[in-house]
Amino acid sequence: MVKFENKEALESYIQELQAKAQSPDRGLISLCSGPGCIIHNSDKIRDTLTEEMEKHGIADKYEIRLTGCHGYCEQGPIMVIDPGGIFYPKVELENIPQIVENTLVNNEPAEKLLFKDPATKKRVVKEEDVPFYKLQTRSIFGKNRLIDPNSIDSYLAVGGYQSLTKALFEMKPKEIIAEIKSANLRGRGGGGFPAAIKWDSCSRHKGAKYVICNADEGDPGAYMDRGLLEGNPHLIIEGMLIGAFAMGSHEGYVYVRHEYPLAVANLAKAIDHAKQYGLLGEDILGSGFDFDLHISKGGGAFVCGESTALMASLEGKPGRPRAKYIHTSEKGFRDSPSNLNNVETWANVPLIIDKGAQWYASMGTDYSKGTKIFSLVGKVVNTGLVEVPMGTTLREIIFDIGGGIPKKKQFKAVQTGGPSGGCIPEQFLDTPVDFDELTKLGSIMGSGGMIVMDQDTCMVDVARYFIEFLIDESCGQCNPCREGLKQMMAVLTRICEGNGKQGDIELLEELGTMMQKFSLCGLGTSAPNPVLTTILYFRDEYEAHIYDKKCPAGVCKPLFHYEIDEEACTGCTLCAKKCPQEAISGEKKEPHEIDQEKCIKCGICYDICKFDAVAIR
Amino acid sequence: MAYNNDIDWEKIDDIIDEYSSDKESLLMILQDINELYNFVPPETIPVLAQKLNVPKSLIYSVATFYKTISLEPRGKYIVNVCTGTACHVRGAEKIIDAVQDNLQIDTGQTTQDGLFTLETVRCLGCCAAGPVFTVNKNMHGGLDRSSALNIIDDYKKNAS
């Protein structure tokens, strides 16, 4: 690898790479190898593919590129073959010979392995025509499938680091901040604070300054930052470089979750490569600007996603937040002016510099611009990472892109914003999603976690789940959060166990209001949201638990039992065979019965019955 | 290795050197030691305190604050069940119940033979494959009660 001494040297190298990438005699097979796809053997698929291609003597005709997440995790492992953009979902080892023969040798799609649109029942050939992708605007995430995260050249070939050269050589730091300001880029970590205000404030301070990337993606069920860091690490590095140049900082840190080992590895390699090319280090491309970037690994503490806690953790201390009357832009990491943004915020920066604030601000709503990546998970047909313009409605995301609820079950709620967010019921499905609209509903957009819940999800149990999570994660230094959560947990537990009493709902509301008002940091003030929103929208479920001693969703074990509906049961015997307790008995073709003494309510019979004959009572 | 208390001090020194004895790197140093022994042997703490020039109380404070650090020996196989929201709504609790019953331990405990430790983690970010658990660094997805137990049995067989 050569170090590029100036802008021209880099640009001519990029031209070379782009010419090579466009060469018509070499195709590209891009194979998703994010952790979700690795579970389904994507690494073995590559080996088998190479073997098969060698058999046909076409190994040099195609490049196999192991990429980061393509977003459509439900259909993983995903393979896309260029030219043509032929899309193969759920690729299995035994499909490889057919794909090689049909597509790579004979240049036609392997019909039976193509994606089948569940609505039209027709096969879809191209990635861009798959409904899941078709309705998205993937301006940030779309490049993942073209990039080998371990190759800086593949990033350069798709226009990488050109925003950096533009910023360094054609713009003044103030102009960069002005561009970010007119794009109205708001922080993607959850707060939605305008990035330019922080940048501007940080840029006005003198002395050592730090830029920090928050990759401590702790919201359970949210993994868009992981997808970006693993799949396109140079995009984050480039964003941070531009920000550092604008603010006059020469040192940066990326704080990554320990639970994301692949993201750490890919980012470390990317930093190394950028250093070797002279894109990090001293006198970058001869511009006179110096910038160094380090990785710090988190320790599995959710609270470290809070900016001041994160900085304490970077300093090698326990991650306890501090009061924010002193702004981070004045006194942050090492008591120096610091600027912290989330992974996705940094990822937006090169795009804004490249295409301009006007283009960027043309997407989105009045006060929330650009696109947002959501992690659509839970009881939804198409689990995956979804990028849409701000202002897209919940219904479009969950039903049009997400394909709705599996197994013909009923939608009940969508949980947004992780443990700091809330549960939004069906009547608000047409709400446009942006920073302000979801706040009005008592939830938050947060970093983009979207967990879909169906009729089988108990909302009291969900509230309890989040409170249990937050008890583990509260740093414990302020009373309202530490004690408030414990008391909430005690009340919720007794409700779930059938010992709830009159006044419990009001007590939860009182505790919640106290925590919102008096907790020290954002974790504490938002901690009651899951409880308060479920009370607001699903009060009847709380009441059923407390007064009728019933859990309508069949989750809280002491409050329900399974019964077999005599009329619906066909006597197929499947449940009796699968019951781990041998609690189900009955003659073949006769209605079966559950022995309540033996039943442990594991739910296997309920899940497998094809005739909906197992009922929750 | 879990119960092996013979500490390889040279390796510990290497780890400290790798971070230039920087006290800001305390958490990462502890993580590396944790990785080496599956826990941080308490004997290493006074040494770290001296080499990094920090009070022992800070090391205990960091080691107990962060979930990824264990001060107790852990099993050869660490089963980490994801309890992220997506896995939770897809039945992670049932997986934990099944593993607990099978191994006769509670979450956070290690089997008497030192083979398994059962832990939980809040989201591994493979929500499409949920419920998920990892056994050491291997990920297993799409679990139900019986497939989870089959996987545990495979590890038992491998060990014997």
Interface residues (C-beta under 8 A of the other chain):
Chain A: P35 G36 I38 I39 H40 C73 E74 G76 E217 G218 D219 P220 G221 A222 Y223 R226 G227 H258 E259 Y260 P261 S296 K297 G298 G299 G300 A301 F302 S313 L314 E315 G316 K317 P318 G319 S375 V377 G378 K379 T383 G384 Q415 G418 G449 I451 M453 T457 V462 Y465 F466 F469 D472 E473 C475 P580 C602 G603 I604
Chain B: D22 K23 E24 S25 L26 L27 M28 Q31 V54 L58 S61 V62 F65 Y66 K67 T68 I69 T83 G84 T85 A86 H88 V89 R90 G91 K94 D97 V121 R122 C123 L124 G125 C126 C127 A128 A129 G130 V132 K137 M139 H140 G141 G142 D144 R145
